[in-house]
Amino acid sequence: MKTLFYSFALMMILALVSAPALAQDKPADNMQIVREKIRADKKLVVAETMGMTESEAKAFWPVYEAYQEDLAKINERTIKLIDDYAQNYGAMSNQAAKKLMDEFMAIEAEHLRIRQSYLPRFRQVLPEIKVLRYYQLENKIEAVVSYELAASIPLVR
């Protein structure tokens, strides 16, 4: 299970970091394949970790899928932010830095809003302990991805 989790986290990182480069080369083919692989791997990690009953799983997966769709929008904005940062990195102006910082804060706020808005929906379909477990799992995945992104993106000069 731990190996699967780390493999998935690595795939997420590679997809985020390499997304701007891949986007230049057949975006419909390459990026769609990468996204589908990541989604399938993440779903497998969630399924193995959650320990849901059949009835819980039946109610959980539609909410999960909707949540992942909303998170995907945040990830797309994050990819664009990283790409914009890379384009401005060599000659960062105060105006570009402000724009990047404002977008980063907006992404963070939207991410929190999405997490909060789905909490009641997850509570309707899972016992509270499993809701907590799911949010912990999402948090762990995000932490690994954030750590690796932070390690690979240099500080602005």
Residue pairs with C-beta under 8 A, 6 or more apart in sequence:
1 45
1 48
1 49
4 41
4 44
4 45
4 48
5 45
5 49
5 140
5 141
6 144
7 41
8 38
8 41
8 42
8 44
8 45
8 141
9 141
9 144
9 145
9 148
10 148
11 34
11 37
11 38
11 41
12 38
12 42
12 141
12 144
12 145
13 144
13 145
13 148
13 149
13 152
14 34
15 31
15 34
15 35
15 38
16 75
16 78
16 79
16 82
16 145
16 149
17 82
17 148
17 149
17 152
19 31
19 79
19 82
19 83
20 79
20 82
20 83
20 86
22 30
22 31
22 34
23 31
35 72
39 68
42 68
42 141
43 64
45 137
45 141
46 64
46 134
46 137
47 57
49 133
49 137
50 57
50 60
50 130
50 133
50 134
50 137
51 130
52 60
52 126
52 130
56 125
56 126
56 127
56 130
59 124
59 125
59 126
60 122
60 125
60 126
63 118
63 121
63 122
63 124
63 125
66 118
66 121
67 114
67 118
67 121
67 122
70 114
70 118
71 111
71 114
74 107
74 110
74 111
74 114
77 103
77 107
77 110
78 107
81 100
81 103
81 104
81 107
82 149
82 153
84 96
84 99
84 100
84 103
85 100
85 153
85 156
88 96
88 97
88 100
89 154
89 156
89 157
92 156
92 157
97 156
115 135
115 138
119 131
119 135
122 131
122 134
122 135
123 131
126 134
